[in-house]
């Protein structure tokens, strides 16, 4: 026991704390895994849709703006009805 210098004890203690922390975090994650809702398929579909159409959200905004502009043009062209 006295043959190990203080730096050796510090290294040994840090390794023990790291292994213990890893074990406790894995055990806590294992206990929480049953509490998650099964939405991995939904996330997978979301990822696939994003890869297929990366600008879908922006395109929908542009389509909305386009339809609003068309509605304004129609209102402007038609004479007021009284």
N, CA and C atoms as a LAMMPS dump frame, in Angstrom:
ITEM: TIMESTEP
0
ITEM: NUMBER OF ATOMS
246
ITEM: BOX BOUNDS ff ff ff
-5.0000000000000000e+02 5.0000000000000000e+02
-5.0000000000000000e+02 5.0000000000000000e+02
-5.0000000000000000e+02 5.0000000000000000e+02
ITEM: ATOMS id mol type element x y z
1 1 1 N 0.807 -1.195 0
2 1 2 C 0 0 0
3 1 3 C 0.851 1.26 0
4 2 1 N 1.96 1.225 0.705
5 2 2 C 2.799 2.419 0.79
6 2 3 C 3.691 2.571 -0.434
7 3 1 N 3.714 1.579 -1.331
8 3 2 C 4.576 1.659 -2.502
9 3 3 C 3.986 2.56 -3.591
10 4 1 N 2.693 2.866 -3.522
11 4 2 C 2.032 3.687 -4.537
12 4 3 C 2.135 5.153 -4.122
13 5 1 N 2.668 6.017 -5.001
14 5 2 C 2.76 7.443 -4.652
15 5 3 C 1.381 8.109 -4.672
16 6 1 N 1.314 9.328 -4.18
17 6 2 C 0.049 10.044 -4.059
18 6 3 C -0.598 10.278 -5.431
19 7 1 N 0.205 10.518 -6.466
20 7 2 C -0.337 10.713 -7.811
21 7 3 C -0.994 9.432 -8.314
22 8 1 N -0.469 8.302 -7.965
23 8 2 C -1.075 7.023 -8.328
24 8 3 C -2.434 6.841 -7.675
25 9 1 N -2.53 7.228 -6.406
26 9 2 C -3.823 7.142 -5.721
27 9 3 C -4.854 8.089 -6.335
28 10 1 N -4.387 9.256 -6.733
29 10 2 C -5.293 10.229 -7.362
30 10 3 C -5.796 9.68 -8.694
31 11 1 N -4.906 9.109 -9.491
32 11 2 C -5.307 8.519 -10.775
33 11 3 C -6.258 7.345 -10.562
34 12 1 N -5.945 6.497 -9.621
35 12 2 C -6.796 5.352 -9.329
36 12 3 C -8.172 5.803 -8.847
37 13 1 N -8.202 6.795 -7.982
38 13 2 C -9.479 7.32 -7.488
39 13 3 C -10.303 7.952 -8.603
40 14 1 N -9.658 8.697 -9.518
41 14 2 C -10.4 9.325 -10.619
42 14 3 C -10.963 8.26 -11.568
43 15 1 N -10.211 7.202 -11.802
44 15 2 C -10.71 6.116 -12.665
45 15 3 C -11.907 5.443 -12.012
46 16 1 N -11.84 5.214 -10.698
47 16 2 C -12.966 4.6 -9.989
48 16 3 C -14.191 5.499 -10.056
49 17 1 N -14.02 6.801 -9.869
50 17 2 C -15.153 7.729 -9.949
51 17 3 C -15.74 7.785 -11.355
52 18 1 N -14.903 7.733 -12.374
53 18 2 C -15.399 7.758 -13.748
54 18 3 C -16.197 6.496 -14.054
55 19 1 N -15.689 5.341 -13.652
56 19 2 C -16.4 4.084 -13.902
57 19 3 C -17.708 4.066 -13.122
58 20 1 N -17.692 4.518 -11.873
59 20 2 C -18.901 4.565 -11.071
60 20 3 C -19.927 5.536 -11.676
61 21 1 N -19.482 6.69 -12.152
62 21 2 C -20.385 7.65 -12.792
63 21 3 C -20.979 7.103 -14.07
64 22 1 N -20.177 6.417 -14.864
65 22 2 C -20.667 5.8 -16.093
66 22 3 C -21.71 4.73 -15.774
67 23 1 N -21.446 3.924 -14.79
68 23 2 C -22.389 2.879 -14.387
69 23 3 C -23.708 3.484 -13.921
70 24 1 N -23.638 4.51 -13.086
71 24 2 C -24.866 5.126 -12.573
72 24 3 C -25.652 5.818 -13.682
73 25 1 N -24.976 6.47 -14.626
74 25 2 C -25.694 7.132 -15.716
75 25 3 C -26.349 6.107 -16.643
76 26 1 N -25.672 5.011 -16.916
77 26 2 C -26.27 3.963 -17.737
78 26 3 C -27.458 3.309 -17.03
79 27 1 N -27.343 3.11 -15.737
80 27 2 C -28.441 2.525 -14.973
81 27 3 C -29.652 3.463 -14.952
82 28 1 N -29.406 4.771 -14.798
83 28 2 C -30.509 5.737 -14.804
84 28 3 C -31.157 5.798 -16.184
85 29 1 N -30.371 5.75 -17.244
86 29 2 C -30.938 5.76 -18.597
87 29 3 C -31.73 4.486 -18.86
88 30 1 N -31.266 3.371 -18.35
89 30 2 C -31.981 2.107 -18.521
90 30 3 C -33.325 2.148 -17.802
91 31 1 N -33.393 2.778 -16.645
92 31 2 C -34.655 2.886 -15.915
93 31 3 C -35.617 3.85 -16.587
94 32 1 N -35.102 4.89 -17.256
95 32 2 C -35.955 5.875 -17.919
96 32 3 C -36.414 5.439 -19.296
97 33 1 N -35.817 4.434 -19.876
98 33 2 C -36.121 4.072 -21.264
99 33 3 C -37.553 3.605 -21.439
100 34 1 N -38.162 3.03 -20.42
101 34 2 C -39.541 2.566 -20.52
102 34 3 C -40.543 3.702 -20.42
103 35 1 N -40.137 4.862 -19.962
104 35 2 C -41.045 5.984 -19.78
105 35 3 C -41.198 6.823 -21.044
106 36 1 N -40.37 6.623 -22.045
107 36 2 C -40.446 7.403 -23.271
108 36 3 C -41.576 6.889 -24.152
109 37 1 N -42.323 7.8 -24.791
110 37 2 C -43.336 7.341 -25.744
111 37 3 C -42.669 6.796 -27.004
112 38 1 N -43.261 5.805 -27.639
113 38 2 C -42.635 5.215 -28.833
114 38 3 C -42.858 6.096 -30.066
115 39 1 N -42.065 7.153 -30.188
116 39 2 C -42.212 8.053 -31.321
117 39 3 C -40.981 8.056 -32.225
118 40 1 N -40.184 6.989 -32.163
119 40 2 C -39.006 6.925 -33.019
120 40 3 C -39.395 6.863 -34.492
121 41 1 N -40.522 6.199 -34.794
122 41 2 C -40.971 6.109 -36.183
123 41 3 C -41.377 7.473 -36.703
124 42 1 N -42.012 8.272 -35.853
125 42 2 C -42.417 9.611 -36.26
126 42 3 C -41.181 10.462 -36.53
127 43 1 N -40.173 10.36 -35.687
128 43 2 C -38.952 11.122 -35.897
129 43 3 C -38.239 10.648 -37.156
130 44 1 N -38.275 9.348 -37.427
131 44 2 C -37.659 8.83 -38.644
132 44 3 C -38.353 9.369 -39.879
133 45 1 N -39.698 9.413 -39.843
134 45 2 C -40.444 9.98 -40.97
135 45 3 C -40.125 11.452 -41.141
136 46 1 N -39.984 12.157 -40.051
137 46 2 C -39.658 13.583 -40.112
138 46 3 C -38.282 13.793 -40.75
139 47 1 N -37.338 12.948 -40.401
140 47 2 C -35.996 13.055 -40.975
141 47 3 C -36.029 12.75 -42.467
142 48 1 N -36.761 11.711 -42.842
143 48 2 C -36.849 11.35 -44.267
144 48 3 C -37.523 12.456 -45.06
145 49 1 N -38.61 13.035 -44.521
146 49 2 C -39.281 14.121 -45.218
147 49 3 C -38.382 15.349 -45.335
148 50 1 N -37.602 15.614 -44.322
149 50 2 C -36.677 16.745 -44.387
150 50 3 C -35.605 16.504 -45.436
151 51 1 N -35.136 15.272 -45.549
152 51 2 C -34.126 14.978 -46.567
153 51 3 C -34.719 15.043 -47.969
154 52 1 N -35.984 14.652 -48.122
155 52 2 C -36.619 14.709 -49.437
156 52 3 C -36.882 16.147 -49.868
157 53 1 N -37.437 16.944 -48.948
158 53 2 C -37.77 18.338 -49.249
159 53 3 C -37.175 19.213 -48.14
160 54 1 N -35.926 19.619 -48.279
161 54 2 C -35.299 20.377 -47.192
162 54 3 C -35.894 21.765 -46.995
163 55 1 N -36.532 22.334 -48.008
164 55 2 C -37.071 23.686 -47.904
165 55 3 C -38.593 23.678 -47.864
166 56 1 N -39.218 22.628 -47.387
167 56 2 C -40.679 22.512 -47.401
168 56 3 C -41.341 23.605 -46.561
169 57 1 N -40.806 23.915 -45.41
170 57 2 C -41.41 24.935 -44.551
171 57 3 C -41.35 26.309 -45.217
172 58 1 N -40.198 26.639 -45.806
173 58 2 C -40.071 27.922 -46.482
174 58 3 C -40.942 27.969 -47.734
175 59 1 N -41.03 26.834 -48.438
176 59 2 C -41.872 26.795 -49.636
177 59 3 C -43.34 27.007 -49.273
178 60 1 N -43.789 26.458 -48.154
179 60 2 C -45.184 26.661 -47.756
180 60 3 C -45.437 28.128 -47.409
181 61 1 N -44.448 28.79 -46.817
182 61 2 C -44.596 30.223 -46.546
183 61 3 C -44.686 31.019 -47.843
184 62 1 N -43.853 30.652 -48.832
185 62 2 C -43.901 31.331 -50.124
186 62 3 C -45.238 31.087 -50.821
187 63 1 N -45.762 29.872 -50.717
188 63 2 C -47.066 29.573 -51.319
189 63 3 C -48.171 30.393 -50.656
190 64 1 N -48.085 30.541 -49.354
191 64 2 C -49.074 31.347 -48.644
192 64 3 C -49.001 32.801 -49.092
193 65 1 N -47.794 33.335 -49.213
194 65 2 C -47.614 34.703 -49.688
195 65 3 C -48.132 34.852 -51.112
196 66 1 N -47.868 33.865 -51.945
197 66 2 C -48.333 33.896 -53.333
198 66 3 C -49.859 33.931 -53.391
199 67 1 N -50.517 33.095 -52.599
200 67 2 C -51.981 33.07 -52.624
201 67 3 C -52.558 34.389 -52.1
202 68 1 N -51.917 34.976 -51.107
203 68 2 C -52.389 36.264 -50.602
204 68 3 C -52.22 37.356 -51.654
205 69 1 N -51.09 37.332 -52.375
206 69 2 C -50.868 38.319 -53.435
207 69 3 C -51.873 38.136 -54.562
208 70 1 N -52.184 36.901 -54.93
209 70 2 C -53.189 36.648 -55.963
210 70 3 C -54.558 37.15 -55.523
211 71 1 N -54.888 36.96 -54.257
212 71 2 C -56.172 37.441 -53.753
213 71 3 C -56.23 38.968 -53.816
214 72 1 N -55.13 39.638 -53.488
215 72 2 C -55.096 41.096 -53.585
216 72 3 C -55.242 41.553 -55.029
217 73 1 N -54.598 40.852 -55.967
218 73 2 C -54.728 41.211 -57.381
219 73 3 C -56.164 41.052 -57.852
220 74 1 N -56.823 39.982 -57.454
221 74 2 C -58.221 39.762 -57.853
222 74 3 C -59.125 40.854 -57.284
223 75 1 N -58.89 41.211 -56.014
224 75 2 C -59.684 42.267 -55.402
225 75 3 C -59.461 43.611 -56.087
226 76 1 N -58.253 43.849 -56.528
227 76 2 C -57.912 45.122 -57.169
228 76 3 C -58.507 45.21 -58.569
229 77 1 N -58.53 44.089 -59.31
230 77 2 C -59.041 44.074 -60.682
231 77 3 C -60.553 44.187 -60.729
232 78 1 N -61.219 43.524 -59.811
233 78 2 C -62.681 43.524 -59.87
234 78 3 C -63.209 44.873 -59.396
235 79 1 N -64.221 45.408 -60.084
236 79 2 C -64.783 46.695 -59.67
237 79 3 C -65.582 46.498 -58.378
238 80 1 N -65.636 47.526 -57.573
239 80 2 C -66.389 47.4 -56.322
240 80 3 C -67.869 47.21 -56.615
241 81 1 N -68.468 46.306 -55.928
242 81 2 C -69.884 46.006 -56.149
243 81 3 C -70.711 46.743 -55.096
244 82 1 N -71.649 47.585 -55.592
245 82 2 C -72.499 48.35 -54.681
246 82 3 C -73.937 48.174 -55.028
